[in-house]
């Protein structure tokens, strides 16, 4: 059989392979690179303002407001009306403003392209109402949507004839810039968006370079604005991490157990949150308020049972990750178990009706579960903390590289020491989650 320019005899004409780096050598790509770098400045300024406002809302709602109303402190029942008001606001925003309030967090963490400019006010307002009232969600998903939407809208003002590929690159760059410093490292944000975006193949590097540039510039903007305003950077950090010992054989056994436990927990959270989401969609306002009250009741029950503030169970858990270390927190094993169960249920309720990012609560639940298991023989706090974060992250979002990096880079040198344990826990959770998840219903054979 001879092979010519038209391909094998009797076959279809062969198509010459496309050069994946032709775009990289073009002058248009250089212009796109410059624009991505420049966009990192205003996008990160907006992202910083959004995070600062969200950060200020939490003490305003749970500390300043009750004092202004004449209470000596925050009443134990305070989360109920605050979450109910937040639920009403989110439901009304979803119903009446364009964009559905942003991505449904119960559907997981996925990038569906940059939202339209008209959807951005609804996304921002729904997220601020969610974060301010104390629902168990984080700011990362709204930030990514706002960054991508603003970047695409700005470039479209300059270029009316953008291709779909250019729009995807610019949107990814804006998302990179917005989330650049939130996770503690631009590189970590890059890996998160790389895995979640689905950008693959030989064009992966070409597509990511503008985003990396925007993320690097964005991290500088975050740092500069934090120093200039005195507000800090709102990035994910853990201070005073105990020094980790080299992994021991019993801890590899714990890695297997933690991987399985986190896979089962993540599967349960997915199923329950999606079950609730379907019910919320039918009766948006009353169902949202009802689930908001459930979150408040869980927080109150946790506070009454443990003597801890109700805020320990509320919010995303981003700023509380560091406090899980050390004896100064006063957490017993039983209190940690109550925290994991209560926050897990509040997480399910929040995923189904509020709007926000799902990553930080998953990390917190995994970390708290790992610290609780460290009360048993053969497992240290640092190893349990890191493995819980990695395994729970991959169980919820199917992003194994990001899960390993989140768990290890967050802990600095100690994270590198326990990285082999984290990898084992992540791989086990990843495989078990895949086995638990039903295959998509399609007409074709797998």
C-alpha positions as CSV (number, residue, x, y, z in Angstrom):
1,X,0.0,0.0,0.0
2,X,1.4,3.3,-1.0
3,X,1.1,6.5,0.9
4,X,1.0,9.8,-0.8
5,X,-0.1,13.4,-0.1
6,X,-3.7,12.3,-0.1
7,X,-3.1,9.6,2.5
8,X,-3.5,5.8,2.3
9,X,-5.1,4.4,-0.8
10,X,-8.9,4.4,-0.5
11,X,-8.7,6.7,2.6
12,X,-9.5,10.3,3.2
13,X,-6.9,12.9,2.4
14,X,-4.4,13.4,5.1
15,X,-4.3,16.7,6.9
16,X,-0.9,18.2,7.5
17,X,-0.2,18.7,11.3
18,X,-0.8,22.2,12.4
19,X,2.2,23.9,14.1
20,X,1.1,24.5,17.7
21,X,3.7,27.3,18.1
22,X,2.7,29.3,15.1
23,X,0.6,31.5,17.4
24,X,3.6,32.0,19.8
25,X,5.7,33.4,16.9
26,X,3.1,35.8,15.6
27,X,3.0,39.5,16.3
28,X,-0.6,39.3,17.4
29,X,0.5,37.0,20.3
30,X,3.0,39.5,21.5
31,X,0.3,42.2,21.5
32,X,-2.0,39.8,23.4
33,X,0.8,39.2,25.9
34,X,1.3,42.9,26.5
35,X,-2.5,43.4,26.9
36,X,-2.7,40.5,29.4
37,X,0.1,42.0,31.5
38,X,-1.6,45.5,31.4
39,X,-5.0,44.0,32.3
40,X,-3.5,42.4,35.4
41,X,-3.3,45.8,37.0
42,X,-6.9,47.0,37.0
43,X,-8.3,43.5,37.3
44,X,-6.3,42.9,40.5
45,X,-7.2,46.3,41.9
46,X,-10.9,45.4,41.5
47,X,-10.2,41.9,43.0
48,X,-8.4,43.5,45.9
49,X,-11.3,45.8,46.5
50,X,-13.8,43.0,46.4
51,X,-11.8,40.9,48.9
52,X,-11.4,43.9,51.2
53,X,-15.1,44.6,51.2
54,X,-16.0,41.0,51.8
55,X,-13.4,40.8,54.6
56,X,-14.9,44.0,56.3
57,X,-18.5,42.7,56.0
58,X,-17.9,39.8,58.3
59,X,-17.0,41.7,61.5
60,X,-19.5,44.4,60.6
61,X,-22.3,41.9,60.5
62,X,-21.3,39.7,63.4
63,X,-19.6,42.2,65.8
64,X,-20.3,45.8,65.0
65,X,-24.0,45.5,64.1
66,X,-25.1,43.7,67.4
67,X,-23.1,46.2,69.4
68,X,-24.8,49.1,67.6
69,X,-28.2,47.5,68.4
70,X,-27.3,47.6,72.1
71,X,-26.2,44.0,72.7
72,X,-23.2,43.5,75.0
73,X,-21.8,40.9,72.7
74,X,-23.0,38.8,69.8
75,X,-26.1,36.8,70.8
76,X,-25.9,33.1,70.3
77,X,-29.0,33.3,68.0
78,X,-27.5,36.0,65.8
79,X,-26.6,33.8,62.9
80,X,-30.2,32.9,62.3
81,X,-31.5,36.3,61.2
82,X,-28.3,37.2,59.4
83,X,-28.2,34.1,57.3
84,X,-32.0,34.4,56.6
85,X,-31.4,38.0,55.3
86,X,-28.5,36.8,53.3
87,X,-30.6,34.0,51.8
88,X,-33.3,36.4,50.8
89,X,-30.8,38.7,49.1
90,X,-29.1,35.9,47.2
91,X,-32.4,34.4,46.1
92,X,-33.7,37.8,44.8
93,X,-30.4,38.5,43.0
94,X,-30.5,35.1,41.3
95,X,-34.1,35.7,40.3
96,X,-33.9,39.3,39.1
97,X,-30.4,40.1,37.9
98,X,-28.7,38.8,34.8
99,X,-26.2,35.9,35.1
100,X,-28.0,33.7,37.7
101,X,-25.7,35.1,40.4
102,X,-22.7,33.2,38.9
103,X,-21.7,29.6,38.8
104,X,-23.7,27.0,40.8
105,X,-21.2,25.9,43.5
106,X,-23.0,22.6,43.9
107,X,-21.9,21.7,40.4
108,X,-18.2,21.7,41.5
109,X,-15.4,23.9,40.4
110,X,-15.3,24.4,36.7
111,X,-14.6,27.3,34.3
112,X,-17.3,27.8,31.7
113,X,-15.8,30.8,30.0
114,X,-15.9,34.5,31.0
115,X,-19.3,35.8,31.9
116,X,-20.9,38.7,30.1
117,X,-20.4,42.2,31.4
118,X,-24.1,42.5,32.3
119,X,-23.7,39.4,34.6
120,X,-20.9,40.8,36.7
121,X,-23.0,43.0,39.1
122,X,-25.2,40.1,40.0
123,X,-22.2,37.8,40.6
124,X,-20.5,40.4,42.8
125,X,-23.6,41.2,44.9
126,X,-24.6,37.5,45.3
127,X,-21.1,36.7,46.5
128,X,-20.9,39.6,48.9
129,X,-24.3,38.7,50.4
130,X,-23.1,35.1,50.8
131,X,-19.8,35.9,52.3
132,X,-21.1,38.6,54.5
133,X,-23.9,36.6,56.1
134,X,-21.6,33.7,57.0
135,X,-22.5,31.0,54.6
136,X,-19.9,28.2,54.2
137,X,-18.4,29.3,50.9
138,X,-15.3,31.2,49.8
139,X,-14.5,34.1,47.4
140,X,-12.4,32.3,44.8
141,X,-15.1,31.4,42.2
142,X,-16.7,34.9,42.1
143,X,-13.2,36.3,41.8
144,X,-12.3,34.1,38.8
145,X,-15.6,35.1,37.1
146,X,-15.1,38.8,37.8
147,X,-11.5,38.7,36.6
148,X,-12.4,36.9,33.4
149,X,-15.5,39.0,32.6
150,X,-13.7,42.3,33.2
151,X,-10.7,41.3,31.1
152,X,-12.8,40.1,28.1
153,X,-15.0,43.2,28.3
154,X,-12.0,45.5,28.3
155,X,-10.4,43.8,25.3
156,X,-13.6,43.8,23.3
157,X,-13.8,47.5,23.7
158,X,-10.5,47.7,21.8
159,X,-11.0,44.8,19.4
160,X,-14.4,44.0,17.9
161,X,-13.3,41.0,15.9
162,X,-11.8,38.8,18.6
163,X,-11.6,35.1,17.8
164,X,-13.0,32.5,20.2
165,X,-9.4,31.4,21.0
166,X,-8.3,35.0,21.8
167,X,-11.4,35.4,24.1
168,X,-10.5,32.2,25.9
169,X,-6.9,33.3,26.5
170,X,-7.9,36.8,27.6
171,X,-10.6,35.5,29.9
172,X,-8.1,33.0,31.5
173,X,-5.6,35.8,31.9
174,X,-8.1,37.9,33.8
175,X,-9.1,35.0,36.0
176,X,-5.4,34.3,36.7
177,X,-4.8,37.9,37.7
178,X,-7.9,38.0,40.0
179,X,-7.0,34.9,41.9
180,X,-3.2,35.3,41.7
181,X,-2.5,36.0,45.4
182,X,-5.6,34.5,47.1
183,X,-4.2,31.0,47.2
184,X,-0.8,32.3,48.5
185,X,1.1,31.8,45.3
186,X,0.6,32.8,41.6
187,X,1.9,29.4,40.6
188,X,-0.7,27.6,42.7
189,X,-3.4,29.7,41.1
190,X,-2.0,28.9,37.7
191,X,-2.2,25.2,38.4
192,X,-5.7,25.5,39.7
193,X,-6.9,27.3,36.6
194,X,-4.9,25.1,34.3
195,X,-6.5,21.9,35.5
196,X,-10.0,23.4,35.8
197,X,-10.1,25.2,32.5
198,X,-9.6,22.1,30.4
199,X,-6.9,23.8,28.3
200,X,-4.7,20.9,27.0
201,X,-2.8,19.5,24.2
202,X,0.3,21.2,22.6
203,X,-1.2,24.6,23.0
204,X,-1.3,24.4,26.8
205,X,1.9,26.4,27.3
206,X,0.9,29.0,24.7
207,X,-2.4,29.5,26.3
208,X,-1.0,29.7,29.9
209,X,1.8,32.2,29.4
210,X,-0.5,35.3,29.2
211,X,-2.2,34.1,32.4
212,X,1.1,33.5,34.2
213,X,2.2,37.0,33.3
214,X,-1.1,38.5,34.5
215,X,-0.9,36.4,37.7
216,X,2.6,37.5,38.4
217,X,1.7,41.2,37.9
218,X,-1.4,40.6,39.9
219,X,0.5,39.2,42.9
220,X,2.7,42.4,42.9
221,X,-0.5,44.5,42.8
222,X,-2.0,42.6,45.7
223,X,1.2,43.0,47.7
224,X,1.5,46.7,46.9
225,X,-2.1,47.5,47.7
226,X,-1.9,45.5,50.9
227,X,1.1,47.5,52.1
228,X,-0.3,50.8,50.9
229,X,-3.7,50.4,52.5
230,X,-2.5,48.4,55.5
231,X,-5.3,45.9,54.9
232,X,-3.0,42.9,54.0
233,X,-3.3,40.7,51.0
234,X,-6.1,38.3,52.0
235,X,-4.0,35.4,50.7
236,X,-4.2,31.8,52.0
237,X,-1.4,31.4,54.6
238,X,-0.7,29.2,57.6
239,X,1.6,30.5,60.3
240,X,3.6,28.6,62.9
241,X,3.5,25.2,61.2
242,X,5.0,22.5,63.4
243,X,8.1,20.9,62.0
244,X,7.2,17.7,60.2
245,X,9.2,14.5,60.8
246,X,10.1,12.2,57.9
247,X,7.1,10.0,56.9
248,X,6.9,6.7,58.7
249,X,5.3,3.5,57.6
250,X,2.2,3.9,59.8
251,X,1.5,7.2,58.2
252,X,1.4,5.6,54.8
253,X,-1.3,3.4,56.2
254,X,-3.1,6.5,57.4
255,X,-2.7,8.0,53.9
256,X,-4.7,5.1,52.5
257,X,-7.4,5.5,55.2
258,X,-7.6,9.3,54.8
259,X,-7.9,8.9,51.0
260,X,-10.8,6.6,51.3
261,X,-12.6,8.6,54.0
262,X,-12.3,11.8,52.1
263,X,-13.5,10.2,48.9
264,X,-16.6,8.9,50.8
265,X,-17.1,12.3,52.4
266,X,-16.8,14.2,49.1
267,X,-19.2,11.8,47.4
268,X,-21.7,12.4,50.2
269,X,-21.3,16.1,49.9
270,X,-21.8,16.0,46.1
271,X,-24.9,13.9,46.3
272,X,-26.6,15.8,49.1
273,X,-25.8,19.3,47.7
274,X,-27.1,18.4,44.3
275,X,-30.2,16.8,45.8
276,X,-30.9,20.0,47.7
277,X,-30.0,22.2,44.7
278,X,-32.7,20.6,42.6
279,X,-35.3,21.4,45.3
280,X,-34.0,25.0,45.7
281,X,-34.4,25.6,42.0
282,X,-38.2,24.9,42.2
283,X,-38.8,27.2,45.2
284,X,-35.9,29.6,45.1
285,X,-36.8,32.1,47.9
286,X,-38.4,29.9,50.6
287,X,-35.9,27.1,50.1
288,X,-32.9,29.4,50.2
289,X,-34.2,31.0,53.5
290,X,-34.9,27.6,55.0
291,X,-31.4,26.2,54.2
292,X,-29.9,29.5,55.5
293,X,-31.7,28.9,58.8
294,X,-30.3,25.3,58.8
295,X,-26.8,26.7,58.5
296,X,-27.5,29.1,61.3
297,X,-28.9,26.3,63.5
298,X,-25.9,24.1,62.9
299,X,-23.6,27.0,64.0
300,X,-25.6,27.6,67.1
301,X,-25.7,23.9,68.0
302,X,-21.9,23.7,67.5
303,X,-21.4,26.8,69.7
304,X,-23.6,25.4,72.5
305,X,-22.0,22.0,72.4
306,X,-18.4,23.1,72.4
307,X,-18.3,26.5,73.9
308,X,-16.7,27.9,70.8
309,X,-18.0,30.9,68.8
310,X,-20.6,30.1,66.2
311,X,-18.3,31.8,63.6
312,X,-15.9,28.9,63.9
313,X,-18.4,26.8,61.9
314,X,-19.5,29.7,59.6
315,X,-17.6,31.2,56.6
316,X,-15.2,29.5,54.3
317,X,-12.6,28.6,56.9
318,X,-9.8,30.2,55.0
319,X,-8.6,32.4,57.8
320,X,-9.2,29.6,60.4
321,X,-7.0,27.0,58.8
322,X,-3.9,28.1,60.8
323,X,-5.7,28.0,64.1
324,X,-6.2,24.3,63.8
325,X,-2.5,23.8,64.8
326,X,-1.4,23.8,68.4
327,X,-2.8,23.2,71.8
328,X,-3.8,26.9,72.2
329,X,-7.0,26.3,70.2
330,X,-8.4,24.0,72.9
331,X,-10.0,21.6,70.4
332,X,-10.6,18.1,71.7
333,X,-11.1,15.2,69.3
334,X,-14.8,15.2,69.9
335,X,-15.1,19.0,69.2
336,X,-13.1,18.5,66.0
337,X,-15.5,15.7,64.9
338,X,-18.5,18.0,65.6
339,X,-16.8,20.7,63.6
340,X,-16.3,18.4,60.6
341,X,-19.8,17.1,60.7
342,X,-21.5,20.5,61.3
343,X,-19.4,22.3,58.8
344,X,-19.9,19.5,56.3
345,X,-23.7,19.8,56.5
346,X,-23.5,23.6,56.4
347,X,-21.3,23.3,53.4
348,X,-23.9,21.1,51.6
349,X,-26.7,23.6,52.4
350,X,-24.6,26.6,51.3
351,X,-23.5,24.8,48.0
352,X,-27.1,24.2,47.1
353,X,-28.5,27.8,47.4
354,X,-25.8,30.4,48.0
355,X,-23.2,31.7,45.6
356,X,-19.4,31.6,46.2
357,X,-16.3,29.4,45.9
358,X,-16.4,25.8,47.1
359,X,-12.6,25.3,47.5
360,X,-11.8,26.7,51.0
361,X,-14.6,25.0,52.9
362,X,-13.5,21.6,51.4
363,X,-9.9,22.3,52.4
364,X,-11.0,23.3,56.0
365,X,-13.1,20.1,56.4
366,X,-10.3,17.9,55.2
367,X,-7.8,19.7,57.5
368,X,-10.0,19.5,60.5
369,X,-10.7,15.8,59.8
370,X,-7.0,15.1,59.5
371,X,-6.2,16.9,62.8
372,X,-9.0,14.9,64.5
373,X,-7.5,11.6,63.2
374,X,-4.1,12.8,64.5
375,X,-5.4,12.2,68.0
376,X,-5.0,8.5,67.2
377,X,-1.6,6.7,67.3
378,X,0.7,6.8,64.3
379,X,-0.3,10.1,62.7
380,X,1.1,13.6,63.4
381,X,-0.9,16.8,63.2
382,X,1.1,18.2,60.2
383,X,0.8,15.0,58.2
384,X,-2.9,14.6,59.0
385,X,-3.6,18.3,58.2
386,X,-1.8,18.1,54.8
387,X,-3.3,14.7,53.7
388,X,-6.8,15.9,54.7
389,X,-6.5,19.0,52.6
390,X,-5.2,17.2,49.6
391,X,-7.6,14.2,49.7
392,X,-10.7,16.3,50.3
393,X,-9.8,18.8,47.6
394,X,-9.3,16.0,45.0
395,X,-12.5,14.2,46.1
396,X,-14.5,17.4,45.6
397,X,-13.0,18.8,42.4
398,X,-11.0,16.0,40.6
399,X,-7.9,18.3,40.3
400,X,-5.0,16.0,41.5
401,X,-2.1,18.3,40.8
402,X,-3.8,21.3,42.4
403,X,-4.7,19.2,45.4
404,X,-1.1,18.1,46.0
405,X,0.2,21.6,45.6
406,X,-2.4,23.2,47.8
407,X,-1.6,20.7,50.6
408,X,2.2,21.0,50.4
409,X,3.0,24.6,49.4
410,X,0.6,25.9,52.1
411,X,2.8,24.4,54.8
412,X,6.2,25.5,53.4
413,X,9.1,23.2,54.2
414,X,7.0,20.9,56.3
415,X,4.7,20.5,53.3
416,X,7.6,19.3,51.2
417,X,8.5,16.8,53.9
418,X,5.1,15.2,53.9
419,X,4.5,15.4,50.2
420,X,4.9,11.6,49.6
421,X,2.1,11.0,52.1
422,X,-0.1,13.7,50.4
423,X,0.5,12.1,47.0
424,X,-0.6,8.7,48.3
425,X,-3.8,10.1,49.9
426,X,-4.6,12.2,46.8
427,X,-4.2,9.3,44.4
428,X,-6.3,7.0,46.6
429,X,-9.1,9.6,47.0
430,X,-9.0,10.3,43.3
431,X,-9.4,6.7,42.3
432,X,-12.0,5.9,44.9
433,X,-14.0,9.0,43.9
434,X,-13.9,7.9,40.3
435,X,-15.2,4.5,41.2
436,X,-18.0,5.9,43.3
437,X,-19.1,8.4,40.7
438,X,-21.7,6.9,38.2
439,X,-20.6,7.0,34.6
440,X,-22.4,9.6,32.4
441,X,-25.4,8.3,30.7
442,X,-24.6,8.2,27.0
443,X,-25.8,6.2,24.1
444,X,-22.3,5.2,23.1
445,X,-20.2,2.5,24.8
446,X,-17.5,3.7,27.2
